[in-house]
Amino acid sequence: MSPTGKDAAERVFSYNASTARHKKCDETPGACNNCVSTGRKCDGYDLSRLPVNKSTPVTHPVITSRLGWLTTADEMRSFSYFAHCSIPSLLAFFDSSLWQRVALQMSHLDRAVYHAASMLGAIHEDSCHNQMRLSGEDLSAPRHRFALEQASRSFSILNRRQASRDPQLREVVLLCCLLFVIAESLLGQYDRAVQHLRGGLRVLGEELEEQHRVSPLDRCLVETFQRLDVEFAQFGKGRPFLFNAALDTDIPSQSLQLHGPDDVYRCVIRLLHIDVPFLGLAWSLSASDIEADYDNLHRRQQQILSFAYGIKAEIRSFLSRSFHYLSYNERRRVELSLLTCLAQIVANETCLLGGLVPIDMASGFVDLLDYYESIMARYPERPTITLDNGVIPTLWMIASKCPDYSVRLQAINALLAWPHCEALCNSNVGASLALENLKAELKADDEILSFLAVSGQSHEELSHYLKKHLEFHAACCKLVNGPRGHDYSTMDQIQNSTS
């Protein structure tokens, strides 16, 4: 391996040196061949065991393909969960060779990736048992102890290979970084997720400088890191760490042509790159701030809306002429992209009001929720983790901004009914934040009920309706604040960790 590659590997893992414990043994499960053969006393590692779930049988087969190293039953169990549960979930919204070929094949060939995959399998299984709450790192939990042990082994192996000239080492490092980013995000440890992401981006930046062309096998890795780099920047402060050019906020002068699902996806991603910073600014301004700079804000709003309406028309045209030729997954991907586009339109149309959205604009939110429900009816699969754009931002926007509070509660219901994570977004956190926002609005102004319009209901009836549902949802949102849960604000944590 070149000195550049060695330096990159050192930088990636230097920040977590305390986690990757130095081991004198060779970590062979059950015995240490190095220590035993030389007559030394082994100071190896504590073998954490996974809990046995006697009530529910295992529904996924154990991976039995031959590996080039010894494994424990718990490692095989967690890796099987990764292969049969984590990867299908990550593929649910978007078929990617990253998970279909690269990650799964590499984890069978490289021991560091195998341990990182077993680590993610344990964290993912624990998150599913925990209803996708952001539990934080809890070493009293057996799966968390096991995951830490697997992470330590992965780091230890990678550290020993820093001087290697293996041409695949950088790809191995990037895959491990990505698996750690996902695991830390599932735990709500966004500061550590950012560290892992930036470590991988440093390695990727050096790799891109050294090669003029990226092989197709590497392209999926590059695109995934680019998407995460931009998304972390949008949730935090500042610009992307590596892919500054990807965050292009200039509106294209020419109309976009959509020839396939990939074009639809890239087009909507471009809209998000343009629109998310503007919405973040508009929602943070007071009514007086908006009034003081209204001309410039309104001009930008209309430019974005024109672009978004053009995308909506193109996507609908593409769906009408190609619907029967698309696969099931491709149709779902295009419809989810259309849902995101529609949500950006509704958000932009209401972002410069400088206060509560008037009730006569509720129809846009209602139509958006209706379309979401129709998509869920057509595509019943419910993945628990994905790195792609999904539904959480759309539902959160409805649950936080709609002037009809009964519609807000339906959106909160939808978030709670499908516990899952979409990169940095957690449905439980989205529901909790929307509910707290709703309760704060009700406490802030007793006259708010006069602003609402629920057909056929008096203010007293509406107050009783909201009180009953708020109590119910407060109980449901204990999913976020349960015995092993923590009340995390995603925006605050990302901003703190990326600043």
N, C-alpha and C positions, 0 to 999 in steps of 0.2 A: 504494500500500500504506500502511496506517495506521502511525503511529509504533510502536504496539505490535508489529505484525508485523515492522517493521524491527529493533526491539530483539531480538525473538525470534531472527530470522535471525542477527544479530550474535553472540548468545550461543551458538547452535548451532555456529558455525564458528570461534569465537575460540580454542577449545582446540586446534584443529588447524591453526593458522595457519602453523606451520613446515612442515607437509606440503603445504599449498596454496601453491605458489610463485607469486609475482607475475610476470606475463608482460606484456611490452610488445607482443607480437605477437598476432595474432588466432587463432593455432593452426591455421590452415588446413594440412592435411597436405601435405607436400612443398614448400610455399612460404608465405610470410607476406605476404598482400596489403597489410596496413597498412604494414609496413616497406618493401616493394618500391615501393609507390606514392609514398611520401614520401622515398625515397632514403636511408633509414636502414639501418644495419647491423643485421641481425636477430640478437638474442640469445635466440632462441626456446627450443626444448626438444630433447632427444635423443629420437629416435624408436626406441623399443625394439621389436624384432621378435620375434614368437612363433616357437618352434621348429617345424621342418617334420618331421612324423612320416611317414617314408617307408615304414615297415613296415605301418602300419594305415591304410586309406583312411578319409576322412571319411565318417561314416555319417549326418550330418544336413545338410540343404540350407542354403545360405547365404540369409539374408533379403535379398530383392531389392526389397522395396517402397520407393518413392521417399521419401527423407527431405529435410528442408529445409536440410540442411547436407552438406558433403563429408565422406566417411569413408575410412579406409584399409582395405585388404584384411584386415588383422589385426583391426581394430575390427569389421568385419562378421563375421569368423570367430568372435570371442569373443561377440558379440551373438547370433549364431546358436546357439552352444552354450547361452547363457542361455535362449533361446526354446525350443529343442528338447530340452534336457537338464535344465537347472535348474528351469524352471517345471513340466514334467511330474513331476519328483521332488517338488517342493514341493506338488503337487496330489495325490500318490499316496494319502495317508491321508485327505485332507479336501478336497472340492471347494469352492473359495473364489473369489468374484469378485475378490478382491484380486489373485490371480495370473492368473486367466482373462481379466479385462478391464482392471482398473486399471493394474497394473504393465506389462503388455505394450503396451496402447494408449498409456499415457503415455510409455513409452520410445520410441515412434515419433514422438511429438509434441514432446517436450521433450529438448533436448540434454543437460542435466545428468543426467537420469534415464538417457538412453542410455549416457553414459559410465560411470555407476555400474553399470548392468546389464552392460556390457562388462567392467568390472572384476570383478564377481562371476562372470561366465562364465569368465574366465581363472583365477581362484582355484579355482572349482569343478572345472574341467578338470584343473588341476594336482593338486588333492586326490585326484581319481579315479585319476590316473596314479600317485599316491603312496600308493594304498591307504588313503586317508582318514586318514593319519597327521597329527598336529598338528605341522606342520613349522615353525611360527613364520614370521616374515617373513625371507625369504632372497633378498636382492637379487642373488645370483649366479645365481638361477634366472630364465630369460627371462620366464616367465609372471608372476612376482612383479614384475619390473621393469615389464613392460607394465601390470600391474594398478595399480601405484603411479602410473604416468603417467596412466592413465584416472581414477584417484581425484583426482589433482591438477587435471585439467581440469574434473571435475565440481564440485569445491570452488571453483575459479576462476570458473566460470560463475555459481554460486549467490552468491558474494560480490559479483559485479558487479550482481546483481539485488536486492540488499538493499533499495533504495529503491523498487522496483517496486510498483505497485498491482495487479499481476496477482492476481485472486482465487484462482487455482490455485497460487500460489507455495507456500503452506503445505502443500498436498497433495504438491507436488513435493519440498519439503524432507523431509517425513515418509517418502516413498518412498525417497529417497536415504539417509536415516538407517537405514531398515530394511535396505536392501541392504548398507550398511556393517556393520551388526550381524551379519548372516549371514556376510559375508566374514571379519570378524575372528574370529568363532567357529570357522569352518573352519580358521583358522590357529592357533587356541588362544590368541589375543591377547584374553583375556577382559577385561582392564582397559580396553583401547581399545573393546571392544564395549560395555561399560558406559557409557563416555563418549558414544558415539554414541547409545545408547538414551536416556540422560538428556537429551541435547540434543533428541532428538525428543519426549520426554515434556514438556519445557518448552514447546515450540511447541504440542503437542497440548493441554496444559492451558490455554493462553491461547485456543486455538481453541474449546474446550468452554465457556469462560467467556463468550465473545462470542456464541455461538449457542445458542439454547434447544433446538433440534432438530438432530440430526445426519442428514444425507442418507443414503439407503441406500448411495450410492457410498462415503461416508466410513466407514460403520459397520464394514466389514471391517477397515479400517485401525485404527480405535479398538480393536476386539476383539483384534487381533493385538498391538498395543502393550500392552494391558492384560494379556494372557496372558504376554508376555515380562517385563513389570514384576513380576508376581507370581512368576514362575519364578526370575528373578534374585534376588529377595528370599529365596525359599525355599532357594536354594543358598548364599546369602551370609548377611550379618548384618543384622538390623533388618527394617523393614517396607517395602512397596513405595514407590517414589519418588513416584508420583502416585495410584495406585489403591489407597489404603489400605482403602477400603470393600470392595474386591473380595476381600481376604484375610479372609473371614468364617469364624471358627473355631467359631461357634455351631452346634450340631447342630439341624436343623429339627425342630420339634415335630410337624409333620404329614407324613404319607407323601407321597412324590413320585409324580406321575403322569407316565408316559412315553408320549408320543403320536407321537414321531418320533425319528430319529437325533440331531437337535440336542438334544432333551431328554435323551437318554442321555448325550451328550457333556458337557453342562453339569452333569448330576448327578454324573458321575465327577470332573469338575473340582472341584466343591464338596467331594466326599470328600477329594480330594488337599489342598485348602486346609485342611481340618480335620485330616487325618491326618499329613501330612508334618512339621509342627512337632512333633507328639507323638512320632513315631518318631525324629526327630532328637534329641529330649531323652532318650528311653528308651535309645537305643543308646549315648548318651554317658555314661550313669550306670554306676557300679560296682555290684557286688552289694550292698555295704553301703548305698550311696545309695538303691537301689531298696527295700531292706528298711526303711530309715528312713522313707520316704514311701510305703509300699506301698499303703495304703488309698486315698489320693488318686489315685495312678497307676492302680491297678486299677479304680477307679470310672470314670476317664476312658477307660481301655482298653475296658471293657465298653460304655460309651456309643458309642464309635466302632465297635466290632464290631457292635453292634445296628444302627446306621445302615448299615454296609457290607453286612451280610446282607440288610437290606431292599432295598438297591439291587441286589444280586445277584439276588434273587427277581424284582424288577420287570424287570430287563433280560432274564432268561431268559423271563419271561412275554411280554414284548414280542417277543422273537425268535420264540417258538413261534407267535404269532398273526400276525406280520407278515413272516416270513422270505421268503415267496414274492412279496411285494409290494415288497420292497426291491430297489434296484439293486445291482449287484456291489460298487461302492464303498461304498454305504451299509451293506451286510452286513458288509464288512470293518471299517468304522469301528465298528460296534456290537460286533463280536466283539473287537476290540482294546480297546474300552472295558471289556468284560466281563473280559478278561485283566487289565487294570489293577486292576479291583475285586477280583478273586480274589487278586492279588498283595498288595494292601493287607490283606486278611483274613489271609493266611498270615503276613505281617510282623507284624501286631498280635498274633496268637496266640502269637508266640514272642519278643516284644520285652522282656518283663519277667522273663526267666529269669535274668538276671544272669550269664550264662556260655554255654557251648556248648549248642546245642539237642540234647535227647536223641534218640536214634535212633528211638524209637517215634513221633516227630513228623515223620519224613522223608516220610511218605506225602503230606502236603500239598504239599511241594516237588515231589515226583515227579508228582503230578497236574497241578500248574501247568506243569511243563515239557512234559508230554504234551499239554496243551491248546495251548501255544505251538506245538509241532511240528505239531499238526493244523491250526492256522490257517495256518502257513507252507505246508502241503501244499495247502490250498484256495486260497490267494492267493499265487501264485509271484512276483509283482513284488517287486523289492528296490530301493526308492528309496535314493539316497545322501545326500540332505539333506531334512529336514522340520522344520517348526516345531511339529508336533503331537505329542501323546503317542503313543509307540510301544511298543517292547519292551525297550529298553536297561535302564531301571530294574528291570524284572521279572527279566531274565536276570542282572543284577548281584546282585540280592537272593538268587537261587537260588545263584549262584556263590560268594557270600560267607557265606551263613548255613546252607545245607543240611548236616545232620550226615553224610550219605552223600557221601564225597568223590568217588566215581565219578560221582554226579549233578552235583556241582560242576563236574567236568571237562567233562561234556556241555554245561553251560551256558556255560562258557568257550569250548568249541568253537563253540557257536552264535553267540557274540559275534564270534569271529574269522572265522567263515564269511560274515558279512554286514557288511563294513566300511561304516559309515554314521554320520551325525550326526543327532541329534534335538535341535534347539535347542542347549542347552549340553552335552548328553550325547554322548560319542563312544564307539563300540563298542570300538575298540582300547584306549582308556584304561580302559574298564570291565573288559575282559579282563585287562589288565595289573595293575590294582589288585586284582582278585579273586585273581589268581595270586599276587601278592605277599602277600596276606592269608593264602592257603592255605599258602604256604611258611613264613610267620612262625609260624603255628599249629603246624606240624610241628616247627619248631625250638624253640618255647617249652616244649614238654612232651613228653618221650619216651613218656609214658604215654598220649598221645592216641590211639594205635592201639588201646588197649583200650577206648576210648570208641566206636570205630567198629564197625559190624556189617556185614560183607559176606558174604553167605551162601556157605558152602563154601570160604572162603579163610582161611588162617592169617594171623597177624600178619606172618610173613615174606613170604608171597605178596602181601599187601596192600602192604607196604613196597616190594616190587619193582615192583608195579603203579603205585603212586604215583610212584616214582622215575622210571620209564620215561616216564610221561605228563607229569610236571613238566618233564623235560628237553625233551620234544617241544614243550610249550607255551611254555617259555622261549625256544626258537628261534623259534616263531611270533610271540611278542610282541615280537621285534625289529622288527616292523612299527611299533611305537610308538617304538623307540629306534634306528632305522636311521640311515643317513648323513645324512638330512635330517630325521629325527624327533627329538623331544624328549620326555622323560618328564614329562608334565604331570599334576599332580593337579588335576582339575577343581574339587573342593571347595575346596582351598587357594587356587587362583587366584581363584575367584569371591569367597571370603571376603575376600581381601586387596584386591580391586578394588572391592568394594562397601562396605567398612568406612570 
